[in-house]
């Protein structure tokens, strides 16, 4: 039984030093999903790690040089993941819309960003995860990201990890 690991990251805001430090602490990741507000460093992460990076646009990414979509569905390790920044919804409406989006795409996990705060909740068999912010955490934590562990086409675990906060 082999384990596939997928990294979830969001809101790096052009702080590639945070992304590279994160990648160095997770060398066994098969793919990264960036949930927006990367400000051009999403492509740099793919070059740095040599693994696929699937990014979506955040509210600060519309002037970037990429053609990333606002929402995308990816299958990795036999699970379907929907990624979206999530800036279009607020409060309880955000939760409802993320669950609807996951159900619409028959996803196992919805990954989102924007709030700069880590979050994890399940609705039946659907996981909804915000990895927090790797570059600008708002909850006075270290920079955070998440690792999804997949075994036999099912989510085994989602774990948050931290990197030392880099101050500018």
C-alpha positions in Angstrom: 0.0 0.0 0.0 1.7 3.2 -1.2 0.9 6.6 0.1 0.5 9.6 -2.3 1.0 13.0 -0.8 -0.5 16.2 -2.2 0.5 19.6 -0.9 -2.1 22.4 -0.5 -0.8 26.0 -0.3 -2.4 29.4 -0.6 -1.7 33.1 -0.3 2.0 33.3 -0.8 1.7 36.8 -2.2 4.9 36.7 -4.2 7.0 35.5 -1.2 8.8 32.7 -3.0 11.2 32.3 0.0 8.2 31.0 1.9 7.3 28.6 -0.9 10.8 27.3 -1.2 11.2 26.8 2.5 7.8 24.9 2.5 8.9 22.7 -0.4 12.1 21.8 1.3 10.1 20.5 4.3 7.9 18.3 2.1 10.2 16.6 -0.4 7.8 13.6 -0.8 4.9 15.6 -2.3 3.7 14.3 -5.7 1.9 17.5 -6.7 1.2 20.9 -5.2 -2.2 22.8 -5.4 -1.9 26.5 -5.0 -5.3 28.0 -4.0 -4.5 31.5 -5.3 -2.9 34.8 -4.5 0.5 33.6 -5.6 1.4 36.8 -7.5 3.5 35.0 -10.1 5.4 32.5 -7.9 3.2 29.5 -8.7 5.3 28.7 -11.8 8.4 29.2 -9.8 7.3 26.5 -7.4 6.9 24.0 -10.2 10.4 24.8 -11.4 11.9 24.6 -7.9 10.2 21.3 -7.0 10.1 19.5 -10.3 6.6 18.3 -9.6 3.3 19.5 -11.0 1.7 22.6 -9.5 -1.9 23.2 -10.2 -2.8 26.8 -9.4 -6.0 28.9 -9.5 -6.4 32.6 -9.6 -6.9 34.6 -6.4 -8.2 38.2 -6.1 -4.6 39.5 -6.4 -3.6 37.4 -9.4 -5.5 39.0 -12.3 -2.4 40.9 -13.5 -0.1 37.9 -13.5 1.4 36.3 -16.6 -0.4 33.0 -16.2 -3.5 31.6 -17.7 -4.7 29.8 -14.6 -8.4 29.4 -14.1 -10.5 30.6 -11.2 -11.5 27.1 -10.4 -10.1 23.7 -11.4 -10.6 20.0 -10.8 -7.6 17.7 -10.5 -7.4 14.0 -10.0 -4.3 12.9 -8.0 -3.8 9.5 -6.3 -7.3 8.5 -7.3 -9.1 11.3 -5.6 -10.8 14.4 -7.1 -9.8 17.7 -5.7 -11.5 21.0 -6.6 -9.4 24.1 -6.1 -10.7 27.7 -5.8 -9.6 30.8 -4.1 -13.0 31.4 -2.5 -12.9 35.2 -2.4 -16.4 35.5 -4.0 -18.2 34.2 -0.9 -18.2 35.3 2.8 -19.4 33.9 6.1 -21.6 30.9 6.3 -22.4 31.4 2.6 -18.8 30.5 1.8 -19.1 27.1 3.5 -22.4 26.3 1.7 -21.0 27.3 -1.7 -17.8 25.2 -1.2 -19.8 22.2 -0.3 -22.1 22.7 -3.3 -19.0 23.1 -5.6 -17.6 19.9 -4.2 -20.8 18.0 -4.8 -21.2 19.5 -8.3 -17.8 18.1 -9.3 -18.2 14.8 -7.4 -15.0 15.8 -5.5 -13.4 14.1 -2.5 -11.8 17.4 -1.3 -12.4 21.1 -1.9 -9.2 23.3 -1.4 -9.6 27.0 -1.0 -7.7 30.0 0.3 -8.3 33.8 0.7 -8.9 33.9 4.5 -5.2 33.4 5.4 -6.5 31.1 8.2 -6.2 27.3 8.2 -9.5 25.4 8.2 -10.7 21.8 7.9 -14.1 20.4 8.0 -16.0 17.4 6.6 -19.5 17.2 5.2 -20.2 13.5 4.8 -17.4 12.1 2.7 -16.3 15.6 1.4 -13.3 17.3 2.9 -13.1 21.1 2.8 -9.6 22.5 3.5 -8.0 25.9 3.7 -4.2 25.5 4.2 -4.0 29.0 5.6 -1.4 31.4 4.3 2.2 30.4 3.6 3.3 34.0 3.1 1.0 36.3 5.2 -0.7 34.4 8.0 -3.4 36.5 9.7 -3.8 34.5 12.9 -0.3 35.3 14.3 0.8 31.8 13.4 3.7 30.6 11.4 3.2 30.2 7.7 1.0 27.2 7.1 0.3 24.6 4.4 -1.4 21.2 4.4 -0.5 17.7 3.3 -3.2 15.4 2.0 -2.2 11.7 2.4 -3.9 9.3 0.0 -4.0 5.5 0.2 -5.8 3.2 -2.2 -7.7 6.1 -3.8 -9.0 7.5 -0.5 -8.0 10.3 1.8 -6.3 8.9 4.8 -5.3 12.1 6.5 -5.0 15.9 6.1 -2.3 17.5 8.3 -1.3 21.1 8.7 2.4 22.0 8.7 4.1 25.2 9.6 7.2 27.0 8.5 9.0 29.7 10.4 7.4 33.1 9.7 9.6 35.2 7.5 9.4 38.9 8.3 10.1 41.6 5.8 
